[in-house]
Amino acid sequence: MKRVGFILKVKEHKIDEYKLGHQEVWPEMLQTLRNAGWTNYSLFMREDGLLFGYVETPDFEKALAKMGESEVNTRWQAAFADFFEGLDGKNADQSMVELEEVFHLD
């Protein structure tokens, strides 16, 4: 299982709305994430909107690709597109900056 950390930047004036949108994630989105191999998925946010995501999956690129093929992900990305800085016309899931794992206590 690969552990993946990534960052995105939520616009500061959208932070509260972004958090609210994640209080009740669509059930079909949750199931699609699970079916695509996303496990132990968490999001953390700093006060300025820096978002850190963590996921465990056998293959991150395949998990992203499988999500990219789903209709529910297309709707989710459209609904949340305006929340992020620096997407340059891409979806948030195409703009994640993957971080290098440098230590893991096992």
Summary of the structure (lengths in Angstrom):
residues: 106
radius of gyration: 13.5
end to end distance: 13.0
largest distance: 38.9
contacts: 261
relative contact order: 0.25
helix: 42%
strand: 26%
